[in-house]
Amino acid sequence: MGTQGQQMEQQPLYIVGKRHTTTKTFQSIDPSTNQPITSVCTADREAVDLAVKAGRTAFSQWSATSPVERSRILLKAASILRARNDELATLETRDTGKPFSETSTVDVITGVDVLEYYAHLIASGGLDGETTQLRPDAWVYTTKSPLGVCAGIGAWNYPIQIALWKSAPCLAAGNCMVYKPSEFTPLHALQLAEIYTEAGVPPGVFNVVQGAGDVGAMLTSHPGIAKVSFTGQVSTGSRVAASAAAGMKYVTMELGGKSPCIILPDADLDSAVDGAMMANFFSTGQVCTNGTRIFVPDTLLAAFEKRLLAKMPLVRGGPVMDPSTNFGPLVSRPHFDKVGSYIRHGIETDCAKLLYGGLGAPTLPSGTDPAGNWIKPTIFTNCTDSMRITREEIFGPVMTILPYSTSSPKYLDTLIARANNTTMGLAAGVFTKNINLAHSVMARIEAGICWINTWGESPAEMPVGGWKMSGVGVENGRKGLEAWTRGKSVLVENGGSVGTVYAKL
């Protein structure tokens, strides 16, 4: 596999249980140094067709394999992944720039949690249908069937976690998958494919094609694909969904957000500050569910800012393999330029008050390559709803604090309206000691993934999905398994009659 700082062997595609090379390649770049890690084979039309054909060929065997046997195979894959956690986490760190302290404790583990969850679920009746008695001599039963060959298109911020979040329920339900990772973070895909094969997943059940958006477009429009599961930004997701809809394909879209984090007047201030930091600076702010709009009562603003500034030294940039580092570089140079342009716009055009960070090279410990995509964690305060930095998803470590007044008896109505004033609805959170009030506020928030007095945890048991422009469908939980099946309803008349109503005709 290679170690930190060393060149890796060229990464091929993976089709029919074997490595598959093509002549065209692209480079994978280390975000901490901006130096090449390796070259990666790019799929062409022939390779995409071959991968889909491999899935269609394998589908008859895999879908007929009993849920218990599929469970055993997936649990073996989970065991291998856990045993290789640090090795895979090191690869994720090289590929994404995220600190090893994060990838080794979050990225692989949370993906494996989902794989184990679905393996156990299908072994305990998770794919069972329902039976309904209509009359003494008539009843209805339902069944859940796999869809066929599905396309999984991953994002660059949580590569192996997203690959597992998609492939685990897909394979558990009896489907096959052609998976395309982001071209910015492609290195996990071959490792995962070979681990599946080692665990006993038959050839063709999980195939990997690599490349940019044109390869994804080949998948979404391919007549042999039954479903497309996509994670990424809203604009790309809209195009993917439109392409899939043209072929009446099933879709799951997990897209972006501009999520509100609401601090109510009675909140524990230290917990609220911790939540706001987690919602903005974890994973260098490159998290789709980030709560980048922090609503703070104007009466608590000074105290909130003081505690926040006191805790900012806990956000520690540095060499990504250093266990004490918890803040890494941005994933790529184009993304670095994008985030920097938003910070510049916040300062120069929005004229927001810069509380912390901003432009200019951050001061990092020795051992860090200044050529990396390093950026300062940044906080703007006294922001307004009309500013570009509070309206558009930045996808970087940029927090905006929006004060609100509690002087009106109906301040909550205004606050909730402001929180919902976005075309996106991925996530939201509220901090308060009044749990009844928390539930009341949360019931009115237009978002699909919500937290009370915490931020960010998405366990395997929790269905997650966005509202409005933030997505379609859910991942994880029982509903996440159903999203990879199609239902059939059968009405049975025990007496062989066409029914009492029609018998009278």
N, C-alpha and C positions, 0 to 999 in steps of 0.2 A: 504493500500500500504506500509506503514512503512515510517519512517523518517530517516534522516541522522544518521548513527551509530547504528540503530536498526536492528535486524534480521527480515527478511521478511518471510511470509508463503511460503511453497514450491510452485514453479511455474509449473503448469501442461501444457500439450499441449492444443490446442483448435480446436475441430473438430465438425462439424455439429452444430455450435452455442453453444457448451457446453465445459466445461473443461473436459479434458481427461488425466487420470494419467497412468503412466507406473511404473514398479518396478525399472528400472535402472535410476540412476540420476547422475548429475555432479554438481559441485559447481560453483557459480558465485562469483567472488572475487572483492573486492573494491580496485582499483589501488592505492588509496591514503594511504591505511593502509596494504594492502595484507591480510586482514582478510575476511573470508567468509561473504557474504550477505545472501545467501539462497541456497537451492538445486533446481535443475531444472530437470524435467523429460526428459529422452532421448527417442526419437522415435525409435521404432523397425520397421521391415518390415511390420508387421501387421498394425501398426499405420499409416505408410506412405500410404499403400494401402487403408486404411479407409479414410484418408484425400483426396486422389485423387478420390475415389468413391463418397465422399460427394460433391466434386466439380462437378463431372460429373452429379450427380443427380440434383444439384441446377442450372446447366447451362441452362437447357431448360427454366426454369422460368425467370432467371435473364436476359438472352440474349433477351427474348421476352418482357421484361419490357421496356417501352418507354424511350428514352433518357431523356425526361423531368422529368419523375418520378425518374429515376436513379440519375439525377442531384439533385433533392430535397433531396434524401436520403444522398448523399455525402456531400451536403452543410450542412445538419444537423450534420453530423459527424465532419465536419470542425468547426462548432460552438461549439460543445462539446470540441474538442481539444483545441480551443482557450481559452475557459473558464477554462480548467484545465492545462493551460500552465505551471505555476510555479510548480505544483505537478508533472507533467511529466518531467519537466526540472530537478527537484531534483532527480528523479529516474535516468535520463540520467547521471547526475553528479556522482552519486554513482556507476553506472555501468561502465562508461568510464573514470572517473577521470578528465574530463574536468571541468573547473570552472563553477559555476552557472551563473556567469556574461556572459558566452558564451552560455550555453545551454538554458538559459531563454530568450535570445534575438535572437538566430539563429536557433538552432536545430529543435525545435517544429514548430516555426513560418514559417521557409522556407519550411518545409514539408507541412504544412497546406496551404500555398500559392499555391503550386502545386495542391493540392486536390481541392481547390476552382477554380483554373484556368481551370482544366479539367471538373469540374462540369458545369461551365458556358459555356465552349466550346461545349460540346455535346448538351446543350440546345439551342444553337444558330446555329446549322447546321454543327458542326465540323465533324460529321460522314456522311455527305452527299456525294454522288458520283458526277460524271460529265456527261454531255450530249454533244455529238458531232454530228452535222449534216454532213452526208457524201454526200448525194445526196438529191434531193427533196423528194424522197420516201424511204430513208434509213438513219438510225441514229444508234449511239452507245451510250449506257449508262453503267456506272460503279456503282458498289455498294461496300460497305465496311462491312465485316462481322466479328464478334468476332471469335477468334481462338478456344476457349474451356477452358480447365483447364491449367493454366500456373504455372510454378514454379518461385518464387522469392527467390534468395539467397543473403542475405545482408552481408555487411562488418561491422567491429567493430567500425569504426571511427565516423560515423554519423548514429547511429542505427535507430532512429525513422524517421529521414529525409529520409534515403534510403528506409525504409519500405513504406513510403508515396510516394516517387518518383516512386516506382514500382507499388504499389497497386492502386494508383489514376488513372493512365491511363488504367491500366488493367481492373479495375472494371467499369470505365466510358465507356469503349468500349463494355462492356457486357460480359466480361470473368469472370471466377472464378480463385482464386489463392490459392496455397499451399505455404506458406511463411516459410522459414527457416532463422532465424537470425544467426549471428555469435555466436559461443559458448562462445566467450569472452565477449560479451555484449548482453545477451538474454532477459533482463528484460522488455523491452518496448513492446514486441510482444503480450503478453497476454492483456496488457492494450489497445493496439490499436484494437485487435480483439473484445474485449468486447465493446469498443466505437462504432465500426462499427455495432455491433448487436443492441446496444442501439439506434442507429440512424435509424435502420430499414433495414439494409442489411440482406437479408434472410440467414438462416442457411445453411452452406456449401459453401457460396460464398467466404468467406475468412477464411482459416484454417491455423493453426500454428503447425509446427513440430519443435522440438528442437534437437540439437545434433551437432556433429562435421562433418568432411568431409565425413564420411561414409554415413551419413543421406543425405547429399547433393547429393552424388553419386546415392543413391536410387532414388532420384527425377529426376535427369538428364537422367537416363536410363529408367525411368518408361514409359511403352507404353501408359499410359493414359495422359501423359503430352504433350501439344502441343507446348509450348514455354518455354525456360529457360532464365531468366534475372538474370545476375550475376554481382556483384561488388566485386572486390578483386584484388589480385596480379596477375601479368602476367602469372607466371608458373601455378597457379591453374586454371586461366581462360582458358588457352590452353587445359588443360585436360577436363574441363567442356564443352568447345566448341566441342571437339572431340567426347565426349560421346553423346552430343545432336545431332551432325551431323550424327551419326550412325543411329539415328531414324528419320532423316530428320526433326528435330524440328526447329522451328524458334528460333533465339538467339539474345540477346542483351548483349554485354560484355563491361562493364566499368572497365578498368584495370588501371595499374599504369603508371607512367611517370618519366622522368628525365628532367624536363622542363626548357627551357632557359628564363631568364629575361634579356633583352638587354637594357643597359643604353647607349644611344647615346650621343655624345659629347656636344650637345646643351641642354640636359635635365635639367629641374629644379632639382637641387641636393637634396633638402629636400623632394620633392615628390618621387624622385627615391629611396631614402633611406627608406621612409615610405613604398613604394611598396615592396622593397626587404624584409623588416621586416615582412610585412603581408604575403609575399610569402614563408616565412620560419618558423616563430614562432607562427603564429595563430594556435590554437588547438594543441599546443606543436609540431608543425611540422607534425602532423599525417593527412595530407591532400594529396589526390592523385594528385591534380593539382599544388602542390607546385612548385615554381620556384627556384629550389635549385642550379642552375648554373647561377650566376650573372655575366654577362659580362660587364666590366667597362673599359672605355678608360684609358690607362696607364697615360695619362696626368691629369686625374681626380682621380686617385686611392687614393692618400694621402688625398685629401679633402673628398672623399667618405667615407673612413675608419674613419676619424676624426668625421664626422657627425654621422656615424653609432654607434661608441662607445659612443658618447654623448647621444644617444637615447636608448641604451640598458637597462638602468635602468627602462625604461617604461615597460619592460617585467618583470612582477611581479609574481613570484611564491609564493604560500602560501596556507592557508586553503581553500579548494575548494569552500566552501559556503560563504567565505568572498567576499563581492561585489567588493573589490579592487583587488582581485586576477584575473589575466588574463592568467596565465600559470600554467597548472596542471602537474601531473605525466604522464608517459607513461602508456599505457593501460594494460600491463601485464608484468610479470617478464621475460618471454621468449623474448618479444619485447624489454624490457629494456636491456637485455643481447646483443641482436642483434645490437641495436643502439650504445651501448657502444663499441662493437667490431669494428664498423666502425670508431668511433672516435679514438680508439687506433691504428687502421690501418693507419688512416690519419696522426697521429703523428709519429708513429714508422716506418712505411713502405713507405707510400707515401712521408713522410718528408715534408708535407705541413706546411706553417707558421701558427701557432695557434694565431689568433688575439684576441679571446675571448672564455671563457668557458673551455671546455676540460673535462678530467676525474676527478674523485673525487666527494665526496658528495657536493651538492650545499648548500649554506647558506640560510636557509629558516626561515621565521618568526616563532615565538612561536605558538604552536597549531598545527604544522604539524608533522605527524608521520614519523620518519626517516625510518621506514620499508617500506614506500611507494616507488613507482617506479620513484623517482625523479631524474632528470638528468639536467645538465646545458645546456642552450641554447649555441650553439657552432658556431664559425665562423672561417673558414680557408681562408687564402688569398694567393695570388701569386700561385694559383693552375694551373695545366695544364690539358689538355684534356685526358691524359693517366692515370691519377690517378684513383684508384678504387673509391674513394669518389666522383669523378665527373662523373663516368660512371654508377654506380649502384644505384638503388633507396634505400635510407636509411629509409625513412618514419619516420623521427624524426627531431628535431630542429637543423639541421646541415646545415649551409650555406657555399657554396664554391664560392669564388670570383675569376674570371678568367680575368686577364687584357688582353687587346688587343691594338695593335698599330694602329694609324690612319695616319701613315706617308706615306703609299702608296695610290695613287688615287683610287685604287680598294680595299680598306680595307673592304668595306661593303660585297664584294663577299666572302672574306675570313671569315669574321665574321658570315655571314649567313650559310656558309658551316660548320663552327664549331658548330653553334647552332643546325643544322640539323643532326649532326654526332652522332646519337643515334638510337637504334632499336625501341625506343618508340616515340610517337608523341601525347601526351595527351593535353598539354597546352603550351602556350608561351605568352610573353608580351614584349612590347617595350615602353620605356620612351623617349620622344622627344617633343620639341616645334613645330617641323615641321610636321604638320599633313599629308601633301602630302607624305613626306618621310616615315612616320609611316605606311601609307597604302601600300607603295611600298615594304617596308621590310616585312610587315605582309603577303603580297601576296606570298612571297617566302618561308615563314616558313612552315615546315611540321608538323602541329599540328591542332587539331580540335577545341580546346577551346582557344580563344585568347583575349587579352586585350591590349588597348592602353592607357597609362598614368593612369592605375589603375591595381588592381589585385584581383581576387578571386570571385567577385560577379557572381552568376549564378541564375538569376531570372527565374521564371516559364516560361516566354515567350521565353527564349533563349534555342534552342536545343544544347545539349552538348554531345560530343562523341569523342573518340580518333582515331587517324590515326595509321598506322603501327601496332606494337604489343600492342598498348594501347587500342584496343577495336574494336568492331563491332557494328554498329548501333548508335542510339542516344536516349537520354532521354530528356524529357521536350519539350516545344514548340509544334506546330502543328504536326511536324514530329514525335514527341514522342508518340502522340496518334495513328498515322498511324502504328507505329511499333507493335501495339497490335491488328491489324486487318489483314484480307486477302482480296484481291480484286477479283472482278468478273466483266468481261466485257461481254456485251450482244449486238449483232448486230441485229437490227430489220429491216426487209424488209416490208414496209407497204403494198406493192402490193401483197405480197405473192409469189413473184417470187424468183427464186434461184439466181437472179442477171443478169445483162445485158451480162456479159462475158460468163457465162455458158449457157445462153438461146440460144446463137448462135451455140452451139455444136450440 
